[in-house]
Amino acid sequence: MRREYPGIELRLLSAYSGHLQQWLDDGDLDMSLLYNLASTPSLNVRPLLREKLWVVGTASDGLSADKPVTLHEVAAHPVVLARSRARPARAG
């Protein structure tokens, strides 16, 4: 790819959607794959695919892959969300 497109630098990053959106707004990224995002004045979006979201718990939680849970049921349990402060390094 470098021979065909010598002026293009391709880097693949993995991060939380909020960080990726911020990096797009800041100009640190040119493109990103995000979820549940509407177009904004600074970003144009296009759906790529639809994906099922899974609730994961212990065996004693009584979850079953063939029985959907409501958001109300999920909200009745503690939820763990990870945070990251990593930022992509700027080229040049």
PyMOL Python script that loads the backbone (N, CA, C, O; Angstrom):
from pymol import cmd

cmd.read_pdbstr("""\
ATOM      1  N   MET A   1       0.821  -1.180   0.000  1.00  0.00           N
ATOM      2  CA  MET A   1       0.000   0.000   0.000  1.00  0.00           C
ATOM      3  C   MET A   1       0.871   1.252   0.000  1.00  0.00           C
ATOM      4  O   MET A   1       0.507   2.249  -0.623  1.00  0.00           O
ATOM      5  N   ARG A   2       1.999   1.223   0.676  1.00  0.00           N
ATOM      6  CA  ARG A   2       2.862   2.408   0.719  1.00  0.00           C
ATOM      7  C   ARG A   2       3.348   2.807  -0.665  1.00  0.00           C
ATOM      8  O   ARG A   2       3.455   3.992  -0.979  1.00  0.00           O
ATOM      9  N   ARG A   3       3.640   1.809  -1.487  1.00  0.00           N
ATOM     10  CA  ARG A   3       4.117   2.141  -2.842  1.00  0.00           C
ATOM     11  C   ARG A   3       3.027   2.782  -3.682  1.00  0.00           C
ATOM     12  O   ARG A   3       3.292   3.709  -4.448  1.00  0.00           O
ATOM     13  N   GLU A   4       1.803   2.290  -3.542  1.00  0.00           N
ATOM     14  CA  GLU A   4       0.697   2.840  -4.329  1.00  0.00           C
ATOM     15  C   GLU A   4       0.216   4.189  -3.809  1.00  0.00           C
ATOM     16  O   GLU A   4      -0.197   5.044  -4.593  1.00  0.00           O
ATOM     17  N   TYR A   5       0.266   4.386  -2.498  1.00  0.00           N
ATOM     18  CA  TYR A   5      -0.227   5.613  -1.861  1.00  0.00           C
ATOM     19  C   TYR A   5       0.809   6.119  -0.867  1.00  0.00           C
ATOM     20  O   TYR A   5       0.587   6.013   0.339  1.00  0.00           O
ATOM     21  N   PRO A   6       1.919   6.658  -1.320  1.00  0.00           N
ATOM     22  CA  PRO A   6       3.010   7.048  -0.411  1.00  0.00           C
ATOM     23  C   PRO A   6       2.655   8.170   0.559  1.00  0.00           C
ATOM     24  O   PRO A   6       3.291   8.281   1.607  1.00  0.00           O
ATOM     25  N   GLY A   7       1.675   8.996   0.256  1.00  0.00           N
ATOM     26  CA  GLY A   7       1.333  10.122   1.124  1.00  0.00           C
ATOM     27  C   GLY A   7       0.275   9.806   2.166  1.00  0.00           C
ATOM     28  O   GLY A   7      -0.144  10.692   2.911  1.00  0.00           O
ATOM     29  N   ILE A   8      -0.162   8.550   2.229  1.00  0.00           N
ATOM     30  CA  ILE A   8      -1.225   8.183   3.163  1.00  0.00           C
ATOM     31  C   ILE A   8      -0.651   7.376   4.316  1.00  0.00           C
ATOM     32  O   ILE A   8       0.085   6.411   4.110  1.00  0.00           O
ATOM     33  N   GLU A   9      -0.994   7.779   5.522  1.00  0.00           N
ATOM     34  CA  GLU A   9      -0.612   7.030   6.715  1.00  0.00           C
ATOM     35  C   GLU A   9      -1.854   6.355   7.260  1.00  0.00           C
ATOM     36  O   GLU A   9      -2.837   7.030   7.565  1.00  0.00           O
ATOM     37  N   LEU A  10      -1.832   5.047   7.388  1.00  0.00           N
ATOM     38  CA  LEU A  10      -2.963   4.285   7.898  1.00  0.00           C
ATOM     39  C   LEU A  10      -2.619   3.733   9.275  1.00  0.00           C
ATOM     40  O   LEU A  10      -1.650   2.991   9.435  1.00  0.00           O
ATOM     41  N   ARG A  11      -3.430   4.105  10.272  1.00  0.00           N
ATOM     42  CA  ARG A  11      -3.276   3.583  11.627  1.00  0.00           C
ATOM     43  C   ARG A  11      -4.635   3.086  12.094  1.00  0.00           C
ATOM     44  O   ARG A  11      -5.647   3.754  11.878  1.00  0.00           O
ATOM     45  N   LEU A  12      -4.670   1.936  12.722  1.00  0.00           N
ATOM     46  CA  LEU A  12      -5.896   1.391  13.275  1.00  0.00           C
ATOM     47  C   LEU A  12      -5.842   1.512  14.789  1.00  0.00           C
ATOM     48  O   LEU A  12      -4.877   1.089  15.425  1.00  0.00           O
ATOM     49  N   LEU A  13      -6.901   2.101  15.362  1.00  0.00           N
ATOM     50  CA  LEU A  13      -6.988   2.300  16.807  1.00  0.00           C
ATOM     51  C   LEU A  13      -8.265   1.671  17.325  1.00  0.00           C
ATOM     52  O   LEU A  13      -9.243   1.535  16.590  1.00  0.00           O
ATOM     53  N   SER A  14      -8.255   1.293  18.576  1.00  0.00           N
ATOM     54  CA  SER A  14      -9.448   0.804  19.251  1.00  0.00           C
ATOM     55  C   SER A  14      -9.642   1.647  20.499  1.00  0.00           C
ATOM     56  O   SER A  14      -8.723   1.792  21.305  1.00  0.00           O
ATOM     57  N   ALA A  15     -10.848   2.210  20.663  1.00  0.00           N
ATOM     58  CA  ALA A  15     -11.122   3.050  21.829  1.00  0.00           C
ATOM     59  C   ALA A  15     -12.632   3.155  22.010  1.00  0.00           C
ATOM     60  O   ALA A  15     -13.394   2.692  21.160  1.00  0.00           O
ATOM     61  N   TYR A  16     -13.061   3.753  23.094  1.00  0.00           N
ATOM     62  CA  TYR A  16     -14.477   3.963  23.356  1.00  0.00           C
ATOM     63  C   TYR A  16     -15.040   5.011  22.400  1.00  0.00           C
ATOM     64  O   TYR A  16     -14.334   5.930  21.984  1.00  0.00           O
ATOM     65  N   SER A  17     -16.322   4.860  22.056  1.00  0.00           N
ATOM     66  CA  SER A  17     -16.949   5.731  21.059  1.00  0.00           C
ATOM     67  C   SER A  17     -16.854   7.212  21.405  1.00  0.00           C
ATOM     68  O   SER A  17     -16.634   8.044  20.525  1.00  0.00           O
ATOM     69  N   GLY A  18     -17.019   7.539  22.677  1.00  0.00           N
ATOM     70  CA  GLY A  18     -16.935   8.947  23.077  1.00  0.00           C
ATOM     71  C   GLY A  18     -15.580   9.544  22.779  1.00  0.00           C
ATOM     72  O   GLY A  18     -15.483  10.690  22.339  1.00  0.00           O
ATOM     73  N   HIS A  19     -14.525   8.767  23.019  1.00  0.00           N
ATOM     74  CA  HIS A  19     -13.176   9.242  22.719  1.00  0.00           C
ATOM     75  C   HIS A  19     -12.979   9.365  21.217  1.00  0.00           C
ATOM     76  O   HIS A  19     -12.419  10.354  20.743  1.00  0.00           O
ATOM     77  N   LEU A  20     -13.434   8.373  20.470  1.00  0.00           N
ATOM     78  CA  LEU A  20     -13.272   8.425  19.013  1.00  0.00           C
ATOM     79  C   LEU A  20     -13.994   9.625  18.427  1.00  0.00           C
ATOM     80  O   LEU A  20     -13.462  10.299  17.544  1.00  0.00           O
ATOM     81  N   GLN A  21     -15.200   9.900  18.907  1.00  0.00           N
ATOM     82  CA  GLN A  21     -15.936  11.060  18.407  1.00  0.00           C
ATOM     83  C   GLN A  21     -15.200  12.354  18.746  1.00  0.00           C
ATOM     84  O   GLN A  21     -15.121  13.257  17.913  1.00  0.00           O
ATOM     85  N   GLN A  22     -14.665  12.450  19.949  1.00  0.00           N
ATOM     86  CA  GLN A  22     -13.911  13.645  20.337  1.00  0.00           C
ATOM     87  C   GLN A  22     -12.681  13.819  19.460  1.00  0.00           C
ATOM     88  O   GLN A  22     -12.375  14.932  19.033  1.00  0.00           O
ATOM     89  N   TRP A  23     -11.963  12.711  19.185  1.00  0.00           N
ATOM     90  CA  TRP A  23     -10.771  12.780  18.352  1.00  0.00           C
ATOM     91  C   TRP A  23     -11.115  13.201  16.933  1.00  0.00           C
ATOM     92  O   TRP A  23     -10.334  13.901  16.288  1.00  0.00           O
ATOM     93  N   LEU A  24     -12.288  12.776  16.434  1.00  0.00           N
ATOM     94  CA  LEU A  24     -12.749  13.248  15.122  1.00  0.00           C
ATOM     95  C   LEU A  24     -12.984  14.754  15.162  1.00  0.00           C
ATOM     96  O   LEU A  24     -12.527  15.487  14.285  1.00  0.00           O
ATOM     97  N   ASP A  25     -13.703  15.206  16.188  1.00  0.00           N
ATOM     98  CA  ASP A  25     -13.983  16.645  16.328  1.00  0.00           C
ATOM     99  C   ASP A  25     -12.702  17.460  16.466  1.00  0.00           C
ATOM    100  O   ASP A  25     -12.625  18.582  15.965  1.00  0.00           O
ATOM    101  N   ASP A  26     -11.693  16.903  17.145  1.00  0.00           N
ATOM    102  CA  ASP A  26     -10.425  17.607  17.350  1.00  0.00           C
ATOM    103  C   ASP A  26      -9.499  17.536  16.137  1.00  0.00           C
ATOM    104  O   ASP A  26      -8.479  18.223  16.090  1.00  0.00           O
ATOM    105  N   GLY A  27      -9.858  16.696  15.148  1.00  0.00           N
ATOM    106  CA  GLY A  27      -8.998  16.559  13.975  1.00  0.00           C
ATOM    107  C   GLY A  27      -7.883  15.546  14.134  1.00  0.00           C
ATOM    108  O   GLY A  27      -7.000  15.462  13.280  1.00  0.00           O
ATOM    109  N   ASP A  28      -7.906  14.759  15.232  1.00  0.00           N
ATOM    110  CA  ASP A  28      -6.886  13.732  15.447  1.00  0.00           C
ATOM    111  C   ASP A  28      -7.133  12.500  14.575  1.00  0.00           C
ATOM    112  O   ASP A  28      -6.194  11.768  14.261  1.00  0.00           O
ATOM    113  N   LEU A  29      -8.389  12.266  14.181  1.00  0.00           N
ATOM    114  CA  LEU A  29      -8.755  11.155  13.303  1.00  0.00           C
ATOM    115  C   LEU A  29      -9.489  11.689  12.090  1.00  0.00           C
ATOM    116  O   LEU A  29     -10.150  12.725  12.162  1.00  0.00           O
ATOM    117  N   ASP A  30      -9.374  10.975  10.964  1.00  0.00           N
ATOM    118  CA  ASP A  30     -10.108  11.334   9.755  1.00  0.00           C
ATOM    119  C   ASP A  30     -11.391  10.528   9.611  1.00  0.00           C
ATOM    120  O   ASP A  30     -12.349  10.996   8.996  1.00  0.00           O
ATOM    121  N   MET A  31     -11.422   9.309  10.178  1.00  0.00           N
ATOM    122  CA  MET A  31     -12.568   8.432  10.037  1.00  0.00           C
ATOM    123  C   MET A  31     -12.626   7.494  11.235  1.00  0.00           C
ATOM    124  O   MET A  31     -11.597   7.171  11.829  1.00  0.00           O
ATOM    125  N   SER A  32     -13.841   7.055  11.591  1.00  0.00           N
ATOM    126  CA  SER A  32     -14.007   6.158  12.728  1.00  0.00           C
ATOM    127  C   SER A  32     -15.257   5.314  12.547  1.00  0.00           C
ATOM    128  O   SER A  32     -16.177   5.702  11.826  1.00  0.00           O
ATOM    129  N   LEU A  33     -15.288   4.171  13.196  1.00  0.00           N
ATOM    130  CA  LEU A  33     -16.487   3.348  13.280  1.00  0.00           C
ATOM    131  C   LEU A  33     -17.069   3.563  14.674  1.00  0.00           C
ATOM    132  O   LEU A  33     -16.422   3.255  15.675  1.00  0.00           O
ATOM    133  N   LEU A  34     -18.292   4.093  14.737  1.00  0.00           N
ATOM    134  CA  LEU A  34     -18.954   4.396  16.004  1.00  0.00           C
ATOM    135  C   LEU A  34     -20.335   3.761  16.013  1.00  0.00           C
ATOM    136  O   LEU A  34     -20.793   3.263  14.985  1.00  0.00           O
ATOM    137  N   TYR A  35     -20.999   3.771  17.156  1.00  0.00           N
ATOM    138  CA  TYR A  35     -22.357   3.255  17.220  1.00  0.00           C
ATOM    139  C   TYR A  35     -23.305   4.330  17.718  1.00  0.00           C
ATOM    140  O   TYR A  35     -22.922   5.230  18.466  1.00  0.00           O
ATOM    141  N   ASN A  36     -24.561   4.212  17.281  1.00  0.00           N
ATOM    142  CA  ASN A  36     -25.654   5.062  17.759  1.00  0.00           C
ATOM    143  C   ASN A  36     -25.320   6.551  17.700  1.00  0.00           C
ATOM    144  O   ASN A  36     -25.421   7.262  18.700  1.00  0.00           O
ATOM    145  N   LEU A  37     -24.927   7.005  16.531  1.00  0.00           N
ATOM    146  CA  LEU A  37     -24.524   8.400  16.374  1.00  0.00           C
ATOM    147  C   LEU A  37     -25.318   9.041  15.243  1.00  0.00           C
ATOM    148  O   LEU A  37     -25.452   8.453  14.170  1.00  0.00           O
ATOM    149  N   ALA A  38     -25.832  10.211  15.468  1.00  0.00           N
ATOM    150  CA  ALA A  38     -26.531  10.968  14.434  1.00  0.00           C
ATOM    151  C   ALA A  38     -25.574  12.007  13.857  1.00  0.00           C
ATOM    152  O   ALA A  38     -24.588  12.379  14.494  1.00  0.00           O
ATOM    153  N   SER A  39     -25.874  12.470  12.648  1.00  0.00           N
ATOM    154  CA  SER A  39     -25.049  13.513  12.047  1.00  0.00           C
ATOM    155  C   SER A  39     -25.057  14.757  12.921  1.00  0.00           C
ATOM    156  O   SER A  39     -26.069  15.090  13.537  1.00  0.00           O
ATOM    157  N   THR A  40     -23.936  15.429  12.968  1.00  0.00           N
ATOM    158  CA  THR A  40     -23.796  16.677  13.708  1.00  0.00           C
ATOM    159  C   THR A  40     -23.262  17.715  12.727  1.00  0.00           C
ATOM    160  O   THR A  40     -22.901  17.363  11.604  1.00  0.00           O
ATOM    161  N   PRO A  41     -23.204  18.988  13.124  1.00  0.00           N
ATOM    162  CA  PRO A  41     -22.645  19.994  12.207  1.00  0.00           C
ATOM    163  C   PRO A  41     -21.219  19.670  11.754  1.00  0.00           C
ATOM    164  O   PRO A  41     -20.818  20.046  10.653  1.00  0.00           O
ATOM    165  N   SER A  42     -20.446  18.965  12.609  1.00  0.00           N
ATOM    166  CA  SER A  42     -19.060  18.685  12.249  1.00  0.00           C
ATOM    167  C   SER A  42     -18.847  17.276  11.698  1.00  0.00           C
ATOM    168  O   SER A  42     -17.775  16.983  11.168  1.00  0.00           O
ATOM    169  N   LEU A  43     -19.858  16.390  11.814  1.00  0.00           N
ATOM    170  CA  LEU A  43     -19.688  14.999  11.373  1.00  0.00           C
ATOM    171  C   LEU A  43     -20.837  14.546  10.484  1.00  0.00           C
ATOM    172  O   LEU A  43     -21.999  14.856  10.748  1.00  0.00           O
ATOM    173  N   ASN A  44     -20.507  13.815   9.438  1.00  0.00           N
ATOM    174  CA  ASN A  44     -21.507  13.143   8.618  1.00  0.00           C
ATOM    175  C   ASN A  44     -21.431  11.665   8.922  1.00  0.00           C
ATOM    176  O   ASN A  44     -20.335  11.108   8.979  1.00  0.00           O
ATOM    177  N   VAL A  45     -22.576  11.008   9.121  1.00  0.00           N
ATOM    178  CA  VAL A  45     -22.583   9.593   9.462  1.00  0.00           C
ATOM    179  C   VAL A  45     -23.379   8.796   8.446  1.00  0.00           C
ATOM    180  O   VAL A  45     -24.267   9.320   7.772  1.00  0.00           O
ATOM    181  N   ARG A  46     -23.042   7.515   8.351  1.00  0.00           N
ATOM    182  CA  ARG A  46     -23.751   6.598   7.474  1.00  0.00           C
ATOM    183  C   ARG A  46     -23.779   5.232   8.168  1.00  0.00           C
ATOM    184  O   ARG A  46     -22.730   4.719   8.558  1.00  0.00           O
ATOM    185  N   PRO A  47     -24.980   4.635   8.327  1.00  0.00           N
ATOM    186  CA  PRO A  47     -25.054   3.329   8.980  1.00  0.00           C
ATOM    187  C   PRO A  47     -24.253   2.275   8.210  1.00  0.00           C
ATOM    188  O   PRO A  47     -24.289   2.223   6.981  1.00  0.00           O
ATOM    189  N   LEU A  48     -23.539   1.448   8.952  1.00  0.00           N
ATOM    190  CA  LEU A  48     -22.747   0.385   8.354  1.00  0.00           C
ATOM    191  C   LEU A  48     -23.421  -0.962   8.557  1.00  0.00           C
ATOM    192  O   LEU A  48     -23.478  -1.768   7.628  1.00  0.00           O
ATOM    193  N   LEU A  49     -23.942  -1.223   9.779  1.00  0.00           N
ATOM    194  CA  LEU A  49     -24.628  -2.472  10.087  1.00  0.00           C
ATOM    195  C   LEU A  49     -25.463  -2.305  11.329  1.00  0.00           C
ATOM    196  O   LEU A  49     -25.335  -1.309  12.040  1.00  0.00           O
ATOM    197  N   ARG A  50     -26.327  -3.281  11.598  1.00  0.00           N
ATOM    198  CA  ARG A  50     -27.111  -3.318  12.834  1.00  0.00           C
ATOM    199  C   ARG A  50     -26.616  -4.509  13.640  1.00  0.00           C
ATOM    200  O   ARG A  50     -26.352  -5.577  13.088  1.00  0.00           O
ATOM    201  N   GLU A  51     -26.493  -4.320  14.941  1.00  0.00           N
ATOM    202  CA  GLU A  51     -25.927  -5.352  15.795  1.00  0.00           C
ATOM    203  C   GLU A  51     -26.773  -5.508  17.054  1.00  0.00           C
ATOM    204  O   GLU A  51     -27.278  -4.524  17.593  1.00  0.00           O
ATOM    205  N   LYS A  52     -26.927  -6.750  17.523  1.00  0.00           N
ATOM    206  CA  LYS A  52     -27.622  -7.001  18.779  1.00  0.00           C
ATOM    207  C   LYS A  52     -26.692  -6.659  19.936  1.00  0.00           C
ATOM    208  O   LYS A  52     -25.486  -6.895  19.865  1.00  0.00           O
ATOM    209  N   LEU A  53     -27.254  -6.107  20.991  1.00  0.00           N
ATOM    210  CA  LEU A  53     -26.504  -5.787  22.197  1.00  0.00           C
ATOM    211  C   LEU A  53     -26.836  -6.847  23.242  1.00  0.00           C
ATOM    212  O   LEU A  53     -28.004  -7.185  23.433  1.00  0.00           O
ATOM    213  N   TRP A  54     -25.825  -7.368  23.913  1.00  0.00           N
ATOM    214  CA  TRP A  54     -26.007  -8.452  24.870  1.00  0.00           C
ATOM    215  C   TRP A  54     -25.772  -7.967  26.291  1.00  0.00           C
ATOM    216  O   TRP A  54     -24.859  -7.181  26.544  1.00  0.00           O
ATOM    217  N   VAL A  55     -26.591  -8.434  27.208  1.00  0.00           N
ATOM    218  CA  VAL A  55     -26.381  -8.234  28.635  1.00  0.00           C
ATOM    219  C   VAL A  55     -25.645  -9.469  29.132  1.00  0.00           C
ATOM    220  O   VAL A  55     -26.036 -10.592  28.814  1.00  0.00           O
ATOM    221  N   VAL A  56     -24.591  -9.275  29.902  1.00  0.00           N
ATOM    222  CA  VAL A  56     -23.780 -10.384  30.391  1.00  0.00           C
ATOM    223  C   VAL A  56     -23.803 -10.371  31.916  1.00  0.00           C
ATOM    224  O   VAL A  56     -23.628  -9.327  32.544  1.00  0.00           O
ATOM    225  N   GLY A  57     -24.021 -11.536  32.494  1.00  0.00           N
ATOM    226  CA  GLY A  57     -24.042 -11.638  33.942  1.00  0.00           C
ATOM    227  C   GLY A  57     -23.599 -13.018  34.374  1.00  0.00           C
ATOM    228  O   GLY A  57     -23.189 -13.836  33.551  1.00  0.00           O
ATOM    229  N   THR A  58     -23.682 -13.271  35.664  1.00  0.00           N
ATOM    230  CA  THR A  58     -23.306 -14.577  36.195  1.00  0.00           C
ATOM    231  C   THR A  58     -24.440 -15.572  35.944  1.00  0.00           C
ATOM    232  O   THR A  58     -25.555 -15.183  35.596  1.00  0.00           O
ATOM    233  N   ALA A  59     -24.140 -16.861  36.127  1.00  0.00           N
ATOM    234  CA  ALA A  59     -25.145 -17.906  35.914  1.00  0.00           C
ATOM    235  C   ALA A  59     -26.353 -17.709  36.827  1.00  0.00           C
ATOM    236  O   ALA A  59     -27.474 -18.053  36.453  1.00  0.00           O
ATOM    237  N   SER A  60     -26.135 -17.164  38.011  1.00  0.00           N
ATOM    238  CA  SER A  60     -27.240 -16.974  38.966  1.00  0.00           C
ATOM    239  C   SER A  60     -28.168 -15.814  38.586  1.00  0.00           C
ATOM    240  O   SER A  60     -29.225 -15.658  39.198  1.00  0.00           O
ATOM    241  N   ASP A  61     -27.801 -14.999  37.593  1.00  0.00           N
ATOM    242  CA  ASP A  61     -28.654 -13.884  37.168  1.00  0.00           C
ATOM    243  C   ASP A  61     -29.864 -14.343  36.378  1.00  0.00           C
ATOM    244  O   ASP A  61     -30.802 -13.569  36.186  1.00  0.00           O
ATOM    245  N   GLY A  62     -29.865 -15.593  35.912  1.00  0.00           N
ATOM    246  CA  GLY A  62     -31.020 -16.133  35.203  1.00  0.00           C
ATOM    247  C   GLY A  62     -31.197 -15.621  33.790  1.00  0.00           C
ATOM    248  O   GLY A  62     -32.304 -15.667  33.254  1.00  0.00           O
ATOM    249  N   LEU A  63     -30.139 -15.139  33.176  1.00  0.00           N
ATOM    250  CA  LEU A  63     -30.233 -14.661  31.793  1.00  0.00           C
ATOM    251  C   LEU A  63     -30.275 -15.835  30.826  1.00  0.00           C
ATOM    252  O   LEU A  63     -29.711 -16.896  31.093  1.00  0.00           O
ATOM    253  N   SER A  64     -30.947 -15.634  29.702  1.00  0.00           N
ATOM    254  CA  SER A  64     -31.036 -16.668  28.687  1.00  0.00           C
ATOM    255  C   SER A  64     -30.957 -16.008  27.317  1.00  0.00           C
ATOM    256  O   SER A  64     -31.589 -14.976  27.092  1.00  0.00           O
ATOM    257  N   ALA A  65     -30.186 -16.592  26.398  1.00  0.00           N
ATOM    258  CA  ALA A  65     -30.003 -16.022  25.056  1.00  0.00           C
ATOM    259  C   ALA A  65     -31.312 -15.978  24.275  1.00  0.00           C
ATOM    260  O   ALA A  65     -31.437 -15.184  23.342  1.00  0.00           O
ATOM    261  N   ASP A  66     -32.294 -16.814  24.633  1.00  0.00           N
ATOM    262  CA  ASP A  66     -33.556 -16.827  23.888  1.00  0.00           C
ATOM    263  C   ASP A  66     -34.650 -15.986  24.544  1.00  0.00           C
ATOM    264  O   ASP A  66     -35.792 -15.999  24.085  1.00  0.00           O
ATOM    265  N   LYS A  67     -34.318 -15.255  25.611  1.00  0.00           N
ATOM    266  CA  LYS A  67     -35.294 -14.394  26.282  1.00  0.00           C
ATOM    267  C   LYS A  67     -34.731 -12.982  26.429  1.00  0.00           C
ATOM    268  O   LYS A  67     -33.872 -12.749  27.280  1.00  0.00           O
ATOM    269  N   PRO A  68     -35.200 -12.036  25.613  1.00  0.00           N
ATOM    270  CA  PRO A  68     -34.707 -10.653  25.721  1.00  0.00           C
ATOM    271  C   PRO A  68     -35.045 -10.042  27.081  1.00  0.00           C
ATOM    272  O   PRO A  68     -36.044 -10.407  27.700  1.00  0.00           O
ATOM    273  N   VAL A  69     -34.216  -9.120  27.534  1.00  0.00           N
ATOM    274  CA  VAL A  69     -34.481  -8.385  28.772  1.00  0.00           C
ATOM    275  C   VAL A  69     -34.798  -6.941  28.418  1.00  0.00           C
ATOM    276  O   VAL A  69     -34.342  -6.426  27.397  1.00  0.00           O
ATOM    277  N   THR A  70     -35.571  -6.305  29.258  1.00  0.00           N
ATOM    278  CA  THR A  70     -35.907  -4.900  29.032  1.00  0.00           C
ATOM    279  C   THR A  70     -34.839  -4.021  29.660  1.00  0.00           C
ATOM    280  O   THR A  70     -34.074  -4.474  30.512  1.00  0.00           O
ATOM    281  N   LEU A  71     -34.787  -2.782  29.245  1.00  0.00           N
ATOM    282  CA  LEU A  71     -33.858  -1.825  29.836  1.00  0.00           C
ATOM    283  C   LEU A  71     -34.185  -1.636  31.314  1.00  0.00           C
ATOM    284  O   LEU A  71     -33.284  -1.434  32.129  1.00  0.00           O
ATOM    285  N   HIS A  72     -35.458  -1.700  31.660  1.00  0.00           N
ATOM    286  CA  HIS A  72     -35.883  -1.588  33.059  1.00  0.00           C
ATOM    287  C   HIS A  72     -35.257  -2.706  33.895  1.00  0.00           C
ATOM    288  O   HIS A  72     -34.797  -2.455  35.009  1.00  0.00           O
ATOM    289  N   GLU A  73     -35.234  -3.936  33.375  1.00  0.00           N
ATOM    290  CA  GLU A  73     -34.623  -5.057  34.097  1.00  0.00           C
ATOM    291  C   GLU A  73     -33.110  -4.853  34.246  1.00  0.00           C
ATOM    292  O   GLU A  73     -32.545  -5.143  35.300  1.00  0.00           O
ATOM    293  N   VAL A  74     -32.467  -4.362  33.209  1.00  0.00           N
ATOM    294  CA  VAL A  74     -31.025  -4.122  33.261  1.00  0.00           C
ATOM    295  C   VAL A  74     -30.716  -3.037  34.285  1.00  0.00           C
ATOM    296  O   VAL A  74     -29.750  -3.153  35.040  1.00  0.00           O
ATOM    297  N   ALA A  75     -31.526  -1.989  34.314  1.00  0.00           N
ATOM    298  CA  ALA A  75     -31.292  -0.852  35.212  1.00  0.00           C
ATOM    299  C   ALA A  75     -31.417  -1.239  36.678  1.00  0.00           C
ATOM    300  O   ALA A  75     -30.946  -0.503  37.546  1.00  0.00           O
ATOM    301  N   ALA A  76     -32.036  -2.369  36.975  1.00  0.00           N
ATOM    302  CA  ALA A  76     -32.191  -2.807  38.360  1.00  0.00           C
ATOM    303  C   ALA A  76     -30.913  -3.422  38.922  1.00  0.00           C
ATOM    304  O   ALA A  76     -30.854  -3.749  40.107  1.00  0.00           O
ATOM    305  N   HIS A  77     -29.884  -3.582  38.079  1.00  0.00           N
ATOM    306  CA  HIS A  77     -28.621  -4.189  38.502  1.00  0.00           C
ATOM    307  C   HIS A  77     -27.475  -3.193  38.347  1.00  0.00           C
ATOM    308  O   HIS A  77     -27.555  -2.286  37.518  1.00  0.00           O
ATOM    309  N   PRO A  78     -26.413  -3.351  39.134  1.00  0.00           N
ATOM    310  CA  PRO A  78     -25.238  -2.493  38.953  1.00  0.00           C
ATOM    311  C   PRO A  78     -24.635  -2.729  37.567  1.00  0.00           C
ATOM    312  O   PRO A  78     -24.582  -3.864  37.095  1.00  0.00           O
ATOM    313  N   VAL A  79     -24.191  -1.678  36.932  1.00  0.00           N
ATOM    314  CA  VAL A  79     -23.583  -1.765  35.604  1.00  0.00           C
ATOM    315  C   VAL A  79     -22.153  -1.251  35.705  1.00  0.00           C
ATOM    316  O   VAL A  79     -21.906  -0.219  36.329  1.00  0.00           O
ATOM    317  N   VAL A  80     -21.219  -1.959  35.098  1.00  0.00           N
ATOM    318  CA  VAL A  80     -19.813  -1.552  35.102  1.00  0.00           C
ATOM    319  C   VAL A  80     -19.465  -1.043  33.721  1.00  0.00           C
ATOM    320  O   VAL A  80     -19.635  -1.755  32.731  1.00  0.00           O
ATOM    321  N   LEU A  81     -18.980   0.180  33.646  1.00  0.00           N
ATOM    322  CA  LEU A  81     -18.519   0.775  32.398  1.00  0.00           C
ATOM    323  C   LEU A  81     -17.068   1.177  32.576  1.00  0.00           C
ATOM    324  O   LEU A  81     -16.728   1.880  33.528  1.00  0.00           O
ATOM    325  N   ALA A  82     -16.222   0.742  31.678  1.00  0.00           N
ATOM    326  CA  ALA A  82     -14.800   1.081  31.772  1.00  0.00           C
ATOM    327  C   ALA A  82     -14.552   2.463  31.182  1.00  0.00           C
ATOM    328  O   ALA A  82     -15.306   2.934  30.330  1.00  0.00           O
ATOM    329  N   ARG A  83     -13.490   3.099  31.645  1.00  0.00           N
ATOM    330  CA  ARG A  83     -13.085   4.409  31.114  1.00  0.00           C
ATOM    331  C   ARG A  83     -11.641   4.309  30.664  1.00  0.00           C
ATOM    332  O   ARG A  83     -10.848   3.548  31.220  1.00  0.00           O
ATOM    333  N   SER A  84     -11.316   5.090  29.650  1.00  0.00           N
ATOM    334  CA  SER A  84      -9.944   5.139  29.160  1.00  0.00           C
ATOM    335  C   SER A  84      -9.577   6.591  28.910  1.00  0.00           C
ATOM    336  O   SER A  84     -10.404   7.375  28.443  1.00  0.00           O
ATOM    337  N   ARG A  85      -8.362   6.943  29.213  1.00  0.00           N
ATOM    338  CA  ARG A  85      -7.896   8.300  28.954  1.00  0.00           C
ATOM    339  C   ARG A  85      -6.889   8.342  27.811  1.00  0.00           C
ATOM    340  O   ARG A  85      -6.259   9.371  27.567  1.00  0.00           O
ATOM    341  N   ALA A  86      -6.743   7.232  27.122  1.00  0.00           N
ATOM    342  CA  ALA A  86      -5.772   7.163  26.023  1.00  0.00           C
ATOM    343  C   ALA A  86      -6.198   8.060  24.864  1.00  0.00           C
ATOM    344  O   ALA A  86      -7.388   8.179  24.572  1.00  0.00           O
ATOM    345  N   ARG A  87      -5.250   8.677  24.218  1.00  0.00           N
ATOM    346  CA  ARG A  87      -5.492   9.500  23.020  1.00  0.00           C
ATOM    347  C   ARG A  87      -4.540   9.022  21.938  1.00  0.00           C
ATOM    348  O   ARG A  87      -3.428   8.581  22.231  1.00  0.00           O
ATOM    349  N   PRO A  88      -4.974   9.108  20.698  1.00  0.00           N
ATOM    350  CA  PRO A  88      -4.059   8.709  19.629  1.00  0.00           C
ATOM    351  C   PRO A  88      -2.904   9.704  19.515  1.00  0.00           C
ATOM    352  O   PRO A  88      -3.088  10.903  19.720  1.00  0.00           O
ATOM    353  N   ALA A  89      -1.738   9.208  19.193  1.00  0.00           N
ATOM    354  CA  ALA A  89      -0.594  10.088  19.006  1.00  0.00           C
ATOM    355  C   ALA A  89      -0.752  10.822  17.669  1.00  0.00           C
ATOM    356  O   ALA A  89      -1.159  10.226  16.671  1.00  0.00           O
ATOM    357  N   ARG A  90      -0.437  12.081  17.660  1.00  0.00           N
ATOM    358  CA  ARG A  90      -0.542  12.878  16.424  1.00  0.00           C
ATOM    359  C   ARG A  90       0.696  12.642  15.577  1.00  0.00           C
ATOM    360  O   ARG A  90       1.818  12.596  16.081  1.00  0.00           O
ATOM    361  N   ALA A  91       0.470  12.495  14.298  1.00  0.00           N
ATOM    362  CA  ALA A  91       1.606  12.315  13.367  1.00  0.00           C
ATOM    363  C   ALA A  91       2.315  13.652  13.169  1.00  0.00           C
ATOM    364  O   ALA A  91       1.692  14.713  13.182  1.00  0.00           O
ATOM    365  N   GLY A  92       3.657  13.574  12.983  1.00  0.00           N
ATOM    366  CA  GLY A  92       4.432  14.777  12.639  1.00  0.00           C
ATOM    367  C   GLY A  92       4.681  15.580  13.803  1.00  0.00           C
ATOM    368  O   GLY A  92       5.318  16.628  13.705  1.00  0.00           O
TER     369      GLY A  92
END
""", "prot")
cmd.dss("prot")
cmd.show_as("cartoon", "prot")
cmd.util.cbc("prot")
cmd.orient("prot")
